[in-house]
C-alpha cells in the first residue's frame, strides 16, 4: 500500500542515548508523514487504504550505512583471489550482495574500490560504477556511492586498479575515475613499506584536485606513519586506521578527518582461523592486531574524531550483511551504544555528503529498519532485523 502506519514501536535515531517507546510512524508514498507518540496518533484517515503494522516489541532505527564496502566482491576465506574473477561472475556477486544488504537493513553503502574490467568492449572501467547506476531506481537495492577502483602502487591491485607512482600519475588516475563517474577517490596508500608510496605533498595535490571537482579523497592506511602522512596531506578520511597513536588521533580531530572503522575484519579472520585451513595458526596473531585496532578506535573516540562504521565486506573476509558486527565491536572498543548506532547510520551519511542517509525525520524518505530489541542497550539486536520499510 501507499500508506502504512507502524504502530507502537520504540525509536532510536543514533543521535541520543534515550530510547523513545510507544512511537507510531505514518508513511505515505515512501516518505514519513509524521512521527508521534502512539496515544497522539489522531485519525490517520482513509482506513481502507491504510496498512497498519503492529510494531510493538521492536525498535525503529534508521536505514544502516556501510561506510566501507566492496559491492562487487564476495568476501570469505579467499577474498584476495576473488578480485581476479571474471566480470560476469563479479556482477552476479554484486546482485547477491544487494540482496544481503537489503535484508540486513543496509540502505546506503560507500564502495571504496572494485576491479576494473572491459565489459562489452567499452574499455576498462571500474565495475562498481555500473552497479551503482543499475541499482539507482531499484527499490530493494541500497544506494551506492563509489570510488570506482583503487589508486595504488601496484601489488595485488596491478591488473585490477589504477597504478600511480608519483603525484602527476595520482592526479591523472583520479581524473580518469572521476571522468568515468566515480563519486570519490580512494588511495591505497600502502606498499609493504613503513611509509606511503607517495609523500604528503603528492597526496595533497590529488586532494586539492579532487576537491576542485567536488569529490572527497579517502586513504587505505593501517600503519601509524602512513596514517600520519595521509593526515598531513589532508585526506578527508582514513580507512581502517588500525594503529593510531594519541598525537595522530588529535591531528585527525583538529583537521576534521574521519576514521572509518573496520574492526569486524579482524573478528572475521579470527573465526575463519578456527574453521578454514587457509587461516591455520592465524588466530593468535590476528587477536593481537585486533586489540591494537580497538585501541586505535578508543584513541580516536577520546580525541573527538568522527567515526563511521564499515564492514569491509568483499575487500576482507566479512560478508555484505554483517555491519551489525562492526557496531558490536565499536561498543566493545569504548563507544556508547547510541554512538555506535550513529556510526552505522548518520555518521556514514555525513561522510557520504548525503543528508538523508542514515536519518529518520518527518518529511524525509521512509528508509528505516525494525529490529527486535533495544540497540541502545543491546547492539546485537541489529542482527535481528524483522522488517525493512522499503
C-alpha positions, 0 to 999 in steps of 0.5 A: 500500500501507499500508506502504512502506519507502524504502530507502537514501536520504540525509536532510536535515531543514533543521535541520543542515548534515550530510547523513545517507546510507544512511537507510531510512524505514518508513511505515505508514498515512501516518505514519513508523514509524521512521527508521534507518540502512539496515544497522539496518533489522531485519525490517520484517515482513509482506513481502507487504504491504510496498512497498519503494522503492529510494531510493538516489541521492536525498535525503529532505527534508521536505514544502516550505512556501510561506510566501507564496502566492496559491492562487487566482491564476495568476501570469505576465506579467499577474498584476495583471489576473488578480485581476479574473477571474471566480470560476469561472475563479479556482477552476479556477486554484486546482485547477491550482495544487494540482496544481503544488504537489503535484508540486513537493513543496509540502505546506503553503502560507500564502495571504496574500490572494485576491479576494473574490467572491459565489459562489452568492449567499452574499455576498462572501467571500474565495475562498481560504477555500473552497479551503482547506476543499475541499482539507482531506481531499484527499490530493494537495492541500497544506494551506492556511492563509489570510488570506482577502483583503487589508486595504488602502487601496484601489488595485488591491485596491478591488473585490477586498479589504477597504478600511480607512482608519483603525484602527476600519475595520482592526479591523472588516475583520479581524473580518469575515475572521476571522468568515468563517474566515480563519486570519490577517490580512494588511495591505497596508500600502502606498499609493504613499506613503513611509509606511503608510496607517495609523500604528503605533498603528492597526496595533497595535490590529488586532494586539492584536485579532487576537491576542485571537482567536488569529490572527497579523497579517502586513504587505505592506511593501517600503519601509524606513519602512513596514517600520519602522512595521509593526515598531513596531506589532508585526506578527508578520511582514513580507512581502517586506521588500525594503529593510531597513536594519541598525537595522530588521533588529535591531528585527525580531530583538529583537521576534521578527518574521519576514521572509518572503522573496520574492526569486524575484519579482524573478528572475521579472520579470527573465526575463519582461523578456527574453521578454514585451513587457509587461516591455520595458526592465524588466530593468535596473531590476528587477536593481537592486531585486533586489540591494537585496532580497538585501541586505535578506535578508543584513541580516536573516540577520546580525541573527538574524531568522527567515526563511521562504521564499515564492514569491509565486506568483499575487500576482507573476509566479512560478508555484505550483511554483517555491519551489525558486527562492526557496531558490536565491536565499536561498543566493545572498543569504548563507544556508547551504544547510541554512538555506535548506532550513529556510526552505522547510520548518520555518521556514514551519511555525513561522510557520504555528503548525503543528508538523508542517509542514515536519518529518520525525520518527518518529511524525509524518505521512509528508509528505516529498519525494525529490529527486535530489541533495544540497540541502545542497550543491546547492539546485537539486536541489529542482527535481528532485523524483522522488517525493512520499510522499503 
